[in-house]
Amino acid sequence: MVRELSRLADAEGLPCYLEASGEANRELYRHLGYEVVGTYALKYAHDEPAEPDWPDMVHYYAMVRPARAATK
């Protein structure tokens, strides 16, 4: 789905933006051409710690994939 969206964006000369949670997701999107443009820490109510089952989900990443020339 991400590859198809990227193809459609390229055809229109548009960049893509997404927010990824966790390092594994960040790396997946990097592999697909996205670049990290910002990193943000999640805040939990009353300064509670992160969910113990999801320790790497404490941060999320703003990511952009620049527009590329359309391929045929």
RAQUIVEN-V976420 format. One record per helix or strand of 2 or more residues. SS is the DSSP state (~ for helix, > for strand). FROM is the first residue (numbers start at 0). TO is the last residue. Records with the same first field share a line. If there is no record, write none. Layout:
SS = FROM-TO ; FROM-TO
This chain:
~ = 1-11 ; 22-30 ; 44-46 ; 51-57
> = 15-20 ; 34-40 ; 58-64
